[in-house]
Amino acid sequence: MITREHFDSFSWIDIDIDEERDAEKIAMDYGLDPEVAAYALDKNELAHTEYNRKTGQLLLIYNVLKLIKEDNSFQTVPITFIAQGNRLITMSTKDTDYIVRRLRALADGNQDMSLYDFLFTGLVEVSSHYFSVMEKLTHERQVINQQLRAKTTKQGLLALSDIEIGNVFLASACRQNAASIERIKHQSLHSQLNETEQEQLDDALVEAKQLVEMTEITSEILGQLTASYHNILNNDLNDAMTMLTIVSLLMTIPSIVTGFFGINVPLPKVFTDSPYGWILVILLSIVLWMIMSKILTYMMGQSFLMSFKQFFKMAFKGRHKS
């Protein structure tokens, strides 16, 4: 579907490229370079700016935020702006139609706007939707962080990972948008803009750079949170392995003591002939168990190598004194 809006000094044409997919036909109907039309039809095209000095044609491909999450994260799609003479052409899809509706609402009461004033105002409008999503992601991050502080779960870490992945897409899109606007300022076109248009261009650039800073700060925070929770999980795993090691060592004490009764080794009669020998064996196991637990408790607070050295040094020192 093709819609048209007429301003006092230019006309605006919006082409729905979900319906119109013939690049050659679009190029012929609107006097465009076939390569430019092919750029516009590519849904994976990165944001960039091209200006033809000879024809005065400006091609601006800009990243627009998708309002619906995909794979639990926000993503972006390109929208194409082509300014040529007194005509502005946009090529949009169903994912960018909300921006086109906002531009139509802007056009209703501002028929005296110039082409570039309208274009740069539209870029500011695109950025405003990013800010609302960034605020939403910040709120989601805070909620997930509180849940993970209470209990670190796999679901919580996956949710945090989804936010981190989504922020990567947004950060890349915002950097490309800012670079595209910055490039316009270095083109000869910039000197042809009037004061109002230059102000709108500066506003669009400021908004784009603010988004870049927000996404970078969010990336740093998410990276710190992810690293912190990974460290927590690693510490928990180390604690669990330490506890299992201690338990396994302590469980060997009874088996070592009772093992002497299964081999041909002469034992004191108090253990073999007394009807209470089994009680003495249990008491001996308990005493040895308590001694080993004290040793392990002491060793766990220091490196194992140093602990062994200190332990044997103390043992031999005590024997020498005795």
N, C-alpha and C positions, 0 to 999 in steps of 0.2 A: 504494500500500500504506500502511496506517495501523498504527502500532505504539503500544503503551501501556505505560507504566511507572508503578507506584504507589509513592509514598513515604509516610512516616508522616503528613505534613501537607499533601501536595498530590499531584496526578497529572500525568504528563507524556505528551502525545500528539504523535507525530511524523507528519506527513502528507507523503507523497512526491508533490510537485506535478508530477513528470514523468508520473505516471499519472493524477492527479486534476487536471483543468484547468477545472472548472466553478466559477467564483467564487461564483455564487449558491447552489449546493448546499453548498459549504463554509461559507458564511455562515449558511445555515439550520441545518445540522447542528450547528454549534458556537456559535451565537449571536453571530456576529461582524457587524460593520458590513460591508456589501458592498464599500464603498470600501477597507476594510482588506484584505479578501480579494483584491481586485484588485491592491493594492500587492504582496501576497505572490506573486502569480502573474506579476508583471512581472520577467523575468530581467534587465532593464536598470535596475531601480530603484536609486537611489543610497542609501547608508547614511544613516539618520536616525532620530530618536526622536520619538514622539508619546505624550503621556500625557493621558488623559481623567479629569479630577478627579471628575466625577459618577459614572462607572462604576468608576473605579479601574483601568482597563485600560491597560496599557503595551504599546506597539508599538515594537519595536526591529528595524530592518533593518540587518544587519551584513555587512561585506565579508569573505568567506572566500576564501582563496587556492586557486587551481586547482593541483593537484599535477602536472599534465601541461602542458608548454609548448604554446602556440599561436603560430604565426608566429615561432618562435624566441625567445619571451619569455613570462614568467609573467604571468598575468592573474587577475582576481578575479571572483567571482560573489556575489550576495547570499543570505543565509539570514535567515529571518524568525523572530523570537521574539515571542510574544504572551502576556503574563501577565495573567490575569483571575481574581480571587478566589484559589481554591486549585487553579488549573489553569494549566499552562504548555503552550502549543502551539508547536511548531516546524514550519516548512514548508521542506523541504529538497529537493535534487535529487541526481542521481548524482554531480555535482561536489562536493557538500558532504556526501556520505554518510559520508566518513571522520571528519568532526567528530561526526556523530550516533553513530557507533560508539564514539568516544572518550567521549562523554557517557554512553552506555550502560555502558561500563566503569567510569566514575566513579560511576554510580548503583548498581552491583552491591554495593559495600561501604559505601555511605553513604546508607542509607535514611532516616536521621534528619535529612538536610539540609533546610533551608527552601527555598522556591521561588527566592527571590532569591539565596540563597547558591549554589544550583545554577546559576542563570543566569549570575551574575558569574564563577563558577569556569569555566564554559564559555567565556566571553569570553577569559579568560586562556589557556585551551587553544588557542583560535583564534590568538592572538598568538604562541604558541610555535612554530607552524608557519612563521610569517613569519620568525622569527629564523633558522631553519635554512636557509631559502631565501636570505636576505640573506647568510649566511655562504658559501653556494654561489656566489652572484653575485660576492662579493668575491674568491673563489678564481679564478673564471673571468676576472675583470678582471685579476688579477695575472698569470695565464698569458698572456693576450692581450697585455698590456703588455710582457712580456718578449719575446714573439715580434715585436712591432712595433719594439721597440728594436733587435733583431737585423736585421730587415728590414721596412720599412713596405710592406705589401701591401694591395691592395683587399679581399681576403678578411678580413684582420685588422681593417681599419677597419669593414667591414660587421658583423663579429662584435661589435666594440665598440659600434656603433650599436644593435644588437639589445639589448645589455645596457642601454644608456641609455634606449631606448624602454620596455623592461620595467620599469625603475626608475621611470619616470614614472607608469605604471599603479599600481605599488605605493605610491608616495609619495602619490598622490591617494587611494587606498583607505585608507591609514593615517591620513591627515588627517581623512577623513570618519568613520572609526571613533572616533578620539579625540574629535572634536566631538560624536558621538552619546553617548558615555559622559559627557562633560562636561555635556551637556544634562540628563542624569538628575540630576546633583548640584544643578541649579538648579530642579528640580521639587519640588512638595510631597511627592512620594513619598519623597524622600531623608530627610525627618524621620520617616517611618514605619518606616524600616529599623532593625534592631537593630545592635548594635556589630559583630558578626561579618559581617553583610551589608555594612555600610559599609566595613569593612576589605577585603572582597573587591572591592567596587566601586572602592576606591582602588587596589588592586593591578592591577585591569584597566585603570584609567586610566593608571597608571604604565607598564605594559607598552605600551599604545597610544602614549603620548608618546615612549617610547624608540624605538619603531619609526619614528615620524615623524622623530626626530633622525637615526636611522641612514640613512633614505632620503634625507634632505636632504644629509647629508654625502656619501653616495655620489653624489648628483646633482652636487654641486660638484666632486668628484674626476673624475667622468666628463666633465664640461664642460671642466675644465682639460686633461685628457688629449686630448680631441677637438681643442681649440683648439691645443694644442702640436703634434699631428701634422699639422694643417692648415697650421700655420706652416712645419713641416719640409718638407711637400710643396711649398708655395709657394716656399720658398727653393731647393729642388732644381730647380723649374721655372725660377726666375730664373737659377740657375747654368747650366742647360742652354741657355737662350736667350742668355745672355751668351757662352757658348762658341761657339754657332752664329754669333752676330754677329761674333765675332773671326775665326772660320774664314772666313766669307764675305768679310770685309774683306781678309784676307790673300790669299785666292784671287783678288782683283781685281788684285793687283800684277803677276803674269805677264801677264795679259790686257792691262793698260795698257801694259806695256813692249813686248810683241810687236805691239800695235796700231799703234805708230808705223811699223812696216814695211809696213803696208797702206794708208797714206795718202801723199799727195804732199808729203812734208816732207823737205828735204835732211838727210841723216844723215852722221855722220863716216864716212870711208872705212874706218876700222878695223873698222866693223861691216858695211859693204856689200861691200868688196873683199877683205878678209882671209878665208882659208879657215877661220880659227878664230873668226870673228865670232859664230858660234852659241854658242861657249863663253863669250865675253864677255857675250852677252845673258843667258845662264843665270846667270853670276856677278853681273851687275847686278841681276837679279831677286832673287837670294838676298840680296844686300846690302840692297836696298830692303825685302825681306820681313823681314829681321832688324830694320831700323830701325823699320818699322811695328809689329812685335811688341813692341818696347821701348816705343814710344809708347802702344800699347793697354794694355800691362801697367801703365804708370804711370797711365793714365786710369781704369782699372777700379777703382782703389783710392779714387777720389774721385768726386764728382758730375760728370757730364759737362760741365755748363756751366762750373763752376769749372776743370775740367781744361783745357777749350779755352782759357779766358782765360789760365790760367797757362802753357799750352804756347806760345801765340802771343806772350805777353809775354816768355818766355824766348828765343824765336826772334828777336824783334826786338831784344832787348837784346844778344844775342850778335852780331847783324849790326852793331849800332851800335858795339860795341867793336872789331870787326874793321875 
